[in-house]
Amino acid sequence: MESDHVGHSRPVAVSFIHRTFIQRLIRTTLGKLVFGLRLRREDGSYPTLGQLIKQWFIGIFGALEILTVSS
């Protein structure tokens, strides 16, 4: 039986891999891919891996803040 710590960290790990490495590899997220959308910067280039990681951390901390405030 897995501990709660492992059970809660798995979705976070999948989110990180999806929003950073997969998006960098295929130039879009899987959801955007369904609709033929791609994320580009103002200059037309694709986000770097570092930018994607930064955005993921901003998003995850924002979500945690919302969850802790609403609890």
N, C-alpha and C positions, 0 to 999 in steps of 0.2 A: 504494500500500500504506500503510495507516495505522500510525502508531507505536503501541508498546505503551501509552504514556501515554494516548492517545485511546481505545484499546481497553478499558482498565481504568476510565476515567472515565465512559464511557457508562452502564454499569449503575448506578453511583453517582448519576448525574444522573437517570436514570429512577426510581430508588428515592426520591430527594428529591422529585421532582415528584409521584409517586404518593402518598407518605405526607404531603405537606403540601398542595399546591394541589388535587389531586383530592379528597383527603379533606375539605378545607374546602369545596369546591364541592358535592359530593354527600353530605356528612355521614357518610361511611364509606369504608373501603378497598374495592377491587374484590373481594377475597376475602371480606370480611364481607358485601358486597352479595349474593353468591351465596346466603348463608344467611339473609338478611334481618336482619342485625345492624347496630347502630349504636353508636358509642362516645359516651358522654355523661359529663359531670362529675357529682360528687355532688349538685349543686344542679339537675341536669336539663338544664343548658345544654350546648351543643356546644363542643368545644375551639376556642380562637381560633387564627388562623394562627400567631401567635407561640408559643403553647403547642405546636402541632404541629411547628414548626421545632425548638424546644428538645428535644422528645422524639426527633425524628429524629437530632439530633446526639448525644444520649445513647446511642441505639441503635447508631449507626455507630461511635462510639468504643468502645463495649463490644464490638462485633464485632471491631474491629481489635485490641483488647487480647487477646481470646481467640485470634485468629489468630497474633499475635506470640508469645504465651506457649507455644502448642502447637507452634510451629515449631522 
